Amino acid sequence: MSCETVIHVENLGKCYHVFDTPGDRLKQFVLPRLRQCIGAGERHYFSEFWALQGVSFDVGKGESVGILGRNGSGKSTLLQLITGTLAPTTGNVDTRGRIAALLELGSGFNPDFSGRENVFMNLALQGFHQDQIRDCFESIAGFADIGDFIERPVRTYSSGMYARLAFAAAIHTEPDILIVDEVLAVGDAPFQQKCIKRLYRMLDDGVSVLMVSHDAYQIRAICQRALLLQKGRQRMFDLSHRVMDEYIASSCEIAPTAVAASQSATVSASDFAISIHYPVLISEDRRGITELKSHHPLDIEFEYQIHGHYDENLSFVVNLYREDGVYIFGTTTGMQGIDEFSPSPAGRVRVSFPTLPLVSGKYKFRVAVNDGRGMSILAEAVPVCPFSVIDDFCVVGIIDLSHTWTHEITTAEPIKSSTL
């Protein structure tokens, strides 16, 4: 493990014993010892289930690494092995520095203790002295912003309150490594924004981040490298954009979840809301088109409004899908290298396609307003602007790829037979 490596995982695996009946569990506990006493051969009364097997990778100091995979692929098991809450069956994990882990919601909390007592207990287990905890407690309570509930048993908390307090406590431990397992998906919009801002700051300060997300774009936006797990095995560990492409290609369900089957959408927060309005398709100065010839130009335009106080930068997103949900195209202003946009009370966004080489079929768009770095969705509208493409039946498939044909006459030569 080099001095610049903070997490080293080598041939890591976790195997569970699965018993068909409680009686088999008792047999496995008692009978092997009896068989050993009488010199009989070994026999097992369980089947093996490998939740994780053969995983190896490194995380460098100040690096952000994402973990992708479908449900049941072993992501949470891997994080628990790294944090030490599970013992590996094979392989080993080496870590360097203080780890702050946000795994299962509320893990590490005693439900009968108050929020204050849990904060003191968790930070004490991290090696903080009572004076240090007292000095930072007000900052933790302020970040969590759960009011008088900080003095009440955490079993009375909602999932959002759990998430607020857990995140607040974790980031105030000044970790060298932050491990996050989808916990940012819990809570209301203002809390998510606050967490994301702090996560950005920690990344800028050189904290190493290991995060699990089902959102491939989120991984691409924030992580330099990514690990793809499939059925408990390591499928790929590479630059995040390459892993994201592999993940999307291997996924059977690549259509997004529609937030609204309407022409506008709003994500509300306590102090601001951003809404999307009037998405429209434009082709050759014709607005509101619903039918397009293949290879003709196409623009999609939408307007947005900011209601209330929002002073962070913005970025914009466009995605194209076939009617059956097949993902065709997606990009963001950030991915295109366009600078973040300063917030304004209202604005209009247009994405222009000089030529759209789609084949005959029905299609739909998704548009969104994200935060400046593209990690958080502030507003989205999907599906919008459904349209049809007509062509001259020169090709079939999804897109009409530019190509040429060549043909030449060659001299036919007799086929030589071979002797076997």
Secondary structure, 3 states (H helix, E strand, C coil): CCCCEEEEEEEEEEEEEECCCHHHHHHHHHHHHHHHHHCCCCCCCCEEEEEEEEEEEEEECCCEEEEECCCCCCHHHHHHHHHCCCCCCEEEEEECCCEEEECCCCCCCCCCCEHHHHHHHHHHHCCCCHHHHHHHHHHHHHHHCCHHHHHCEHHHCCHHHHHHHHHHHHHCCCCCEEEEECHHHCCCHHHHHHHHHHHHHHHHCCCEEEEECCCHHHHHHHCCEEEEEECCEEEEEEEHHHHHHHHHHHCCCCCCCCCECCCCEEEECCCEEEEEEEEEEEECCEECCCEEECCCCEEEEEEEEEEECCCCCEEEEEEEEECCCCEEEEEECCCCCCCCECCCCEEEEEEEECCCCECCEEEEEEEEEEECCCCCEEEEEEEEEEEEEECCCCCCCCECCCCCCCCCCCCCCCCCCCCC
